[in-house]
C-alpha cells in the first residue's frame, strides 16, 4: 500500500475526530500541528487534516474510509502511534460522544478485520496444501 495514502487517511480521521457543526477551532488545529511535528511523517498527516478541514466529509464517512484503508494496508508498525495520537486528540478535542468513543471503536473494528483477513489467508494456504 502507498504510505502517502495511509498518512492522508490518518489526517482525515483526525479531522473527523475534532470537527463540529461550527468547523474546527483554531486552537485545536494549532495544538494538533504541534503534536504532529514530533513525527517525521507528521507534516503529511497535518496537510491532509488541513485539506479535509476545508471540505464537508462527515465524521462517519472519514471513519469508514480510514477503516477500509487501514484494513487494506494490513498490519503496520505505525498503527500504535496512530492509535496513541487518536486517543490524545479524542480526549482533548472531541466534540460529541461518538467522536470520543471513535478511537476505541476504530481499534476493535480494525483488529477484527485484520484477524478475519489473516484467518482467510491461512484458510487459503490450507486449501493449497490439499
C-alpha positions as CSV (number, residue, x, y, z in Angstrom):
1,X,0.0,0.0,0.0
2,X,1.1,3.5,-0.7
3,X,2.3,5.1,2.6
4,X,1.1,8.5,1.5
5,X,-2.4,7.2,1.2
6,X,-2.2,5.8,4.7
7,X,-1.0,9.1,6.1
8,X,-3.6,11.1,4.2
9,X,-6.3,8.8,5.6
10,X,-4.9,9.3,9.1
11,X,-5.2,13.1,8.7
12,X,-8.8,12.6,7.5
13,X,-9.8,10.6,10.6
14,X,-8.2,13.1,12.9
15,X,-10.2,15.8,11.2
16,X,-13.3,13.7,11.8
17,X,-12.4,13.4,15.5
18,X,-12.4,17.1,16.1
19,X,-14.9,18.6,13.6
20,X,-18.1,20.1,15.0
21,X,-21.1,21.8,13.2
22,X,-19.1,25.0,13.5
23,X,-16.0,23.6,12.0
24,X,-12.7,23.1,13.7
25,X,-11.4,25.5,16.4
26,X,-8.1,27.3,15.5
27,X,-6.6,26.3,18.9
28,X,-7.3,22.7,18.2
29,X,-5.7,23.0,14.8
30,X,-2.6,24.6,16.2
31,X,-2.3,22.0,19.0
32,X,-2.6,19.2,16.5
33,X,0.0,20.7,14.3
34,X,2.4,20.9,17.3
35,X,1.7,17.3,18.3
36,X,2.3,16.0,14.7
37,X,5.6,17.9,14.4
38,X,7.1,15.2,16.7
39,X,7.0,12.7,13.9
40,X,8.9,12.6,10.6
41,X,5.6,11.9,8.8
42,X,3.6,14.5,10.8
43,X,3.7,17.2,8.1
44,X,1.9,14.9,5.6
45,X,-0.8,14.0,8.1
46,X,-1.3,17.6,9.1
47,X,-1.5,18.6,5.4
48,X,-4.3,16.0,5.0
49,X,-6.0,17.2,8.2
50,X,-5.9,20.8,6.9
51,X,-7.2,19.8,3.5
52,X,-10.1,17.8,5.0
53,X,-11.0,20.6,7.4
54,X,-11.9,22.7,4.3
55,X,-14.3,20.0,3.0
56,X,-17.5,18.6,4.3
57,X,-16.8,14.9,4.7
58,X,-18.9,13.6,7.5
59,X,-17.3,12.1,10.6
60,X,-18.7,8.6,9.8
61,X,-17.5,8.9,6.2
62,X,-14.0,9.7,7.4
63,X,-14.2,6.8,9.8
64,X,-15.3,4.3,7.3
65,X,-12.7,5.4,4.7
66,X,-9.9,5.2,7.3
67,X,-11.1,1.8,8.5
68,X,-11.1,0.5,4.9
69,X,-7.7,1.9,4.1
70,X,-6.0,0.7,7.2
71,X,-7.5,-2.8,6.8
72,X,-6.4,-3.0,3.2
73,X,-3.0,-1.9,4.2
74,X,-2.7,-4.8,6.7
75,X,-0.8,-4.6,9.9
76,X,1.6,-1.7,10.3
77,X,4.1,-0.6,13.0
78,X,2.7,2.9,12.6
79,X,-0.7,1.9,14.0
80,X,0.4,2.0,17.6
81,X,1.5,5.7,17.2
82,X,-1.7,6.5,15.2
83,X,-3.8,5.0,18.0
84,X,-1.9,6.9,20.7
85,X,-2.4,10.2,18.8
86,X,-6.1,9.4,18.2
87,X,-6.6,8.7,21.9
88,X,-5.0,12.0,22.9
89,X,-6.9,14.0,20.3
90,X,-10.2,12.4,21.2
91,X,-9.7,13.0,25.0
92,X,-8.7,16.7,24.5
93,X,-10.7,17.9,21.5
94,X,-13.6,15.6,20.5
95,X,-16.9,17.3,20.5
96,X,-19.5,14.6,20.5
97,X,-19.8,11.3,22.4
98,X,-19.5,9.4,19.2
99,X,-16.2,11.2,18.5
100,X,-14.9,10.4,22.0
101,X,-15.7,6.7,21.5
102,X,-14.4,6.6,18.0
103,X,-10.7,5.6,18.7
104,X,-11.7,2.6,20.8
105,X,-14.3,1.5,18.3
106,X,-11.9,2.0,15.4
107,X,-9.2,-0.2,17.1
108,X,-11.6,-3.0,17.7
109,X,-13.1,-2.9,14.2
110,X,-9.7,-2.7,12.6
111,X,-8.3,-5.6,14.7
112,X,-11.4,-7.7,13.8
113,X,-10.9,-7.0,10.1
114,X,-7.2,-7.8,10.3
115,X,-7.8,-11.0,12.2
116,X,-10.5,-12.1,9.7
117,X,-8.2,-11.3,6.8
118,X,-5.3,-13.3,8.4
119,X,-7.7,-16.2,9.1
120,X,-8.9,-16.1,5.5
121,X,-5.3,-16.1,4.3
122,X,-4.5,-19.1,6.5
123,X,-7.5,-20.9,5.1
124,X,-6.4,-20.2,1.6
125,X,-3.0,-21.6,2.4
126,X,-4.5,-24.7,3.8
127,X,-6.5,-25.1,0.6
128,X,-3.3,-25.0,-1.4
129,X,-1.9,-28.0,0.6
130,X,-4.8,-30.3,-0.2
